[in-house]
Structure formats: C-alpha cells, structure tokens
Amino acid sequence: MEPQGEIEMATPRERPPFRADHIGSLLRPSILRQAHRDHAAGKISSADFLHILDDCIRGIVRLQETLGLKVVTDGEFRRVSYWGRFVDRTEGFEIRPASFKFRDDSGHEVEFTAPYAARKICRSQPLALDEFVFLRDNTQAVPKITLPAPSTMHFYRCKDFADKSAYNDVETFFDDVVALFRAELKELADAGCRYVQLDEVAIAMLCDPAIRATVEREGQDPFELVDLYVDAINRSVAGLPDDMSIGVHICRGNFKGNYLSEGGYDSVAEILFNTSDVSHFLLEYDTPRAGDFKPLRFVPKNIGIVLGLVSSKTPLLESEDSLRRRIGEAAQIIDLSQLAISPQCGFASTVAGNPVSETDQAKKLKLCVDVARKVWG
C-alpha cells in the first residue's frame, strides 16, 4: 500500500506517548566513558566525575530538544545498566549469573548477570528520584524516567531468584518488590514526574517458544508468569495521579546489539493489552523476530501503541517511505490515532552501548520526529 493517502491523519498528542517517542537509554559520549574509567582508577575525584556527568546529561537533553522531541530522558547516564542502579540501591539484592544468554543472528552467545535476593529486600533510599529532579530542572520538554519492570527482579534466574531463608514463596517476594515500586513511584509523582516507562523483558522473552520450553522444564507455567508480572505492574502503579502516564516497553533484550529472545506477541497479547493498567505500550517491531501487527487487534481503544520500527542495533538508516508504509499496515489493525513511532529499544542499555555512532543515533531519533510529523501532522 502507499504510505500516504490511505490512512487518515490523526492529531498530535498533548501527553505521552507523543507521536515521536524513544526508549530512554542513549550512547554515553566518549568523555563520560573516559571519566568512568578515570573515576574507577582513582584518577579523578567523585566531585569531578559528577561535574562531567551532569554536563553530559545537559548536553544529551539539549540534543533531544534540538531534534524536536517532546519527551527527553537523561540517557540513563547515571546507570551502568538499565537495572543496575535499582539493584545497587535496594538492600538485600546481589548479582549472580543469569540462566539465559544473549545472542546474535550468527548464533554467537554472551552471558550476563541478574538480580538475586540474598536476604529480605527493602528500599532504604530513592532509586531514580535524583535522576528525575535533575532532568526536570534542566529541560522544557516532558522528562521521562525509566525503571526496570518488577519481573526483572525475578525472571532471569528462573526459580532460583532468592535465598529460601529470605523468600520461601514468590508471592511474599513480589509483595516486597511491589512495595519498592509503589514507594518510588509515589515520590516521583510528588516531585512532578508525569511519565514513567517500565522496561519489561520477561514477558517479551515468554513470547519465545524455546524460552517457554526452558521455563516449563524448570517446573514453571509460562502463562502463570505472565499473569504474575502483569499483576505486579498493576499493583505497583495503583493509586498514581490520573495525569501520570505509565508506558511499558516490551523488550527482547539489548546488549551491544545482541538480543535475548524472538517471537511475536500472539501468545501474550490478549492478557497483556487487556489487563494492564497502563496508558501505552512501546513495542519492538524492527525485525521479523517481533512478528506481525495482528496481535494489535487486542489493544483497547484507550491504550496507545508506540511502534518501535527504527532499529537501535544497526547503523543502517531506515527510509521514511518504509516506515510510513509500516505505520499504514499497523493502522489496518488498530486506529492510527492510537499509534506513535520510536526506535525499538534504547541505544545503550549498558555503558558499552550498541554498535552505532552518536551521529547514527541522532539521525535515527530525528527520523522518528520527521516521520511522525508527516504521518500525524
């Protein structure tokens, strides 16, 4: 179909998700990567490191504003990984090897790590509040804070997620996890935060038949886990202000261009889209690994969908025509007014970043803005 003319124009959004969004993590500039190394080696003081870090965040915020984005993040520059700071600041967690591996299209595998509750967990300090306050005070755009979804604290090690002396059952564990999120989200809301994104990897992984088989061999029911994780999100966001937007990014993993899983949304779509108490979903749709748009038929009319059509894993720049054509294809399943566009994931879920340059990153973010303007006005 033609990318223009066969889909009715929809109005711009005045609250998240905006027509052009992005997932949050951005490439750390070379000066910041060097500062991390120098600080770790004791070559610069903590004060000097913080000065460099703050300057780099101001710079990445200005870049997003200059590109025309209505929503900005701090690039997750204060984090080593998307969930690392959350775990470091929560008492009771330690880091252990994960039960799964990243891989690429050639079959090469990379091991990674996961949270493990060695003792009872509790929140003794804010997890992302300082990130928000600095971002809020340094932008005129809408500041977005990203947090790992509750499932992050559970799924990566299958059943061995906690010491039995601390948590003998999953229900008690998630009661404490939800308490962490509720406290953090309330403080963010009180500070003026109105856009939080939860990065949900486990549910995306459970779309993969091979991973579901692994989970079943461990004695777990994959679909009961989906129910558990959606419930944890709903309990975590309950009671937030009505004007606070909660987006859930369904992510297949992102580490130096590698991924964790594949498979379309078909097996989880109905329960995910119809029982999650959130405003929108940010869905990966950059490769055939994500399946087709048919699962979007389950999305309620009041839920937004951000189509992650632009790849953050490769420097190859997508064409405007191909992106507009794919938006048109999705609009045959779900109303165009519910749709938006973004990269499929962040550009640097860890400090190492993906195999793209800062120039590539800027071009891809600008592409999302340009396509959004041409499709939605």
ChimeraX attribute file (.defattr): number of C-alpha atoms within 10 A of each C-alpha:
attribute: neighborCount
match mode: 1-to-1
recipient: residues
	/A:1	9
	/A:2	13
	/A:3	17
	/A:4	15
	/A:5	10
	/A:6	12
	/A:7	19
	/A:8	14
	/A:9	14
	/A:10	15
	/A:11	12
	/A:12	16
	/A:13	15
	/A:14	9
	/A:15	15
	/A:16	24
	/A:17	27
	/A:18	22
	/A:19	30
	/A:20	29
	/A:21	24
	/A:22	27
	/A:23	30
	/A:24	25
	/A:25	23
	/A:26	26
	/A:27	25
	/A:28	24
	/A:29	16
	/A:30	11
	/A:31	11
	/A:32	21
	/A:33	15
	/A:34	13
	/A:35	19
	/A:36	18
	/A:37	12
	/A:38	14
	/A:39	16
	/A:40	13
	/A:41	10
	/A:42	10
	/A:43	12
	/A:44	14
	/A:45	14
	/A:46	12
	/A:47	10
	/A:48	12
	/A:49	19
	/A:50	15
	/A:51	11
	/A:52	16
	/A:53	20
	/A:54	16
	/A:55	13
	/A:56	20
	/A:57	23
	/A:58	16
	/A:59	14
	/A:60	20
	/A:61	23
	/A:62	16
	/A:63	15
	/A:64	22
	/A:65	16
	/A:66	11
	/A:67	16
	/A:68	15
	/A:69	21
	/A:70	22
	/A:71	23
	/A:72	25
	/A:73	26
	/A:74	27
	/A:75	25
	/A:76	26
	/A:77	27
	/A:78	18
	/A:79	17
	/A:80	15
	/A:81	18
	/A:82	22
	/A:83	20
	/A:84	15
	/A:85	17
	/A:86	21
	/A:87	23
	/A:88	14
	/A:89	16
	/A:90	19
	/A:91	17
	/A:92	18
	/A:93	21
	/A:94	15
	/A:95	14
	/A:96	15
	/A:97	14
	/A:98	18
	/A:99	16
	/A:100	20
	/A:101	18
	/A:102	20
	/A:103	19
	/A:104	15
	/A:105	8
	/A:106	6
	/A:107	8
	/A:108	10
	/A:109	15
	/A:110	15
	/A:111	11
	/A:112	14
	/A:113	14
	/A:114	22
	/A:115	25
	/A:116	22
	/A:117	24
	/A:118	18
	/A:119	16
	/A:120	15
	/A:121	19
	/A:122	15
	/A:123	19
	/A:124	10
	/A:125	11
	/A:126	17
	/A:127	22
	/A:128	21
	/A:129	18
	/A:130	13
	/A:131	21
	/A:132	20
	/A:133	15
	/A:134	15
	/A:135	23
	/A:136	20
	/A:137	9
	/A:138	15
	/A:139	17
	/A:140	14
	/A:141	18
	/A:142	19
	/A:143	25
	/A:144	25
	/A:145	25
	/A:146	26
	/A:147	23
	/A:148	21
	/A:149	25
	/A:150	25
	/A:151	22
	/A:152	20
	/A:153	23
	/A:154	23
	/A:155	23
	/A:156	24
	/A:157	19
	/A:158	15
	/A:159	14
	/A:160	15
	/A:161	21
	/A:162	24
	/A:163	13
	/A:164	12
	/A:165	9
	/A:166	15
	/A:167	19
	/A:168	11
	/A:169	10
	/A:170	13
	/A:171	11
	/A:172	11
	/A:173	19
	/A:174	21
	/A:175	13
	/A:176	16
	/A:177	22
	/A:178	19
	/A:179	17
	/A:180	21
	/A:181	22
	/A:182	19
	/A:183	14
	/A:184	20
	/A:185	25
	/A:186	18
	/A:187	16
	/A:188	24
	/A:189	17
	/A:190	12
	/A:191	14
	/A:192	14
	/A:193	22
	/A:194	22
	/A:195	22
	/A:196	21
	/A:197	22
	/A:198	21
	/A:199	25
	/A:200	24
	/A:201	24
	/A:202	25
	/A:203	24
	/A:204	24
	/A:205	24
	/A:206	26
	/A:207	24
	/A:208	20
	/A:209	16
	/A:210	14
	/A:211	17
	/A:212	17
	/A:213	15
	/A:214	16
	/A:215	18
	/A:216	12
	/A:217	10
	/A:218	12
	/A:219	11
	/A:220	15
	/A:221	13
	/A:222	21
	/A:223	16
	/A:224	10
	/A:225	17
	/A:226	20
	/A:227	16
	/A:228	17
	/A:229	24
	/A:230	23
	/A:231	17
	/A:232	21
	/A:233	23
	/A:234	16
	/A:235	18
	/A:236	24
	/A:237	19
	/A:238	13
	/A:239	11
	/A:240	17
	/A:241	12
	/A:242	7
	/A:243	13
	/A:244	18
	/A:245	19
	/A:246	24
	/A:247	25
	/A:248	26
	/A:249	26
	/A:250	23
	/A:251	25
	/A:252	27
	/A:253	23
	/A:254	23
	/A:255	24
	/A:256	21
	/A:257	20
	/A:258	20
	/A:259	20
	/A:260	22
	/A:261	25
	/A:262	22
	/A:263	19
	/A:264	22
	/A:265	24
	/A:266	16
	/A:267	15
	/A:268	18
	/A:269	18
	/A:270	16
	/A:271	15
	/A:272	19
	/A:273	21
	/A:274	13
	/A:275	14
	/A:276	20
	/A:277	19
	/A:278	22
	/A:279	18
	/A:280	24
	/A:281	24
	/A:282	30
	/A:283	25
	/A:284	26
	/A:285	23
	/A:286	21
	/A:287	14
	/A:288	10
	/A:289	14
	/A:290	21
	/A:291	16
	/A:292	16
	/A:293	20
	/A:294	16
	/A:295	18
	/A:296	20
	/A:297	15
	/A:298	16
	/A:299	22
	/A:300	14
	/A:301	10
	/A:302	9
	/A:303	18
	/A:304	24
	/A:305	26
	/A:306	28
	/A:307	26
	/A:308	25
	/A:309	24
	/A:310	26
	/A:311	23
	/A:312	30
	/A:313	24
	/A:314	15
	/A:315	17
	/A:316	12
	/A:317	14
	/A:318	16
	/A:319	12
	/A:320	16
	/A:321	13
	/A:322	13
	/A:323	22
	/A:324	21
	/A:325	18
	/A:326	18
	/A:327	24
	/A:328	23
	/A:329	19
	/A:330	19
	/A:331	19
	/A:332	15
	/A:333	15
	/A:334	22
	/A:335	19
	/A:336	22
	/A:337	18
	/A:338	20
	/A:339	25
	/A:340	27
	/A:341	28
	/A:342	31
	/A:343	29
	/A:344	27
	/A:345	30
	/A:346	26
	/A:347	33
	/A:348	28
	/A:349	27
	/A:350	23
	/A:351	24
	/A:352	15
	/A:353	22
	/A:354	23
	/A:355	17
	/A:356	18
	/A:357	15
	/A:358	15
	/A:359	9
	/A:360	17
	/A:361	23
	/A:362	14
	/A:363	16
	/A:364	21
	/A:365	22
	/A:366	18
	/A:367	23
	/A:368	27
	/A:369	21
	/A:370	16
	/A:371	22
	/A:372	24
	/A:373	13
	/A:374	12
	/A:375	24
	/A:376	19
	/A:377	12
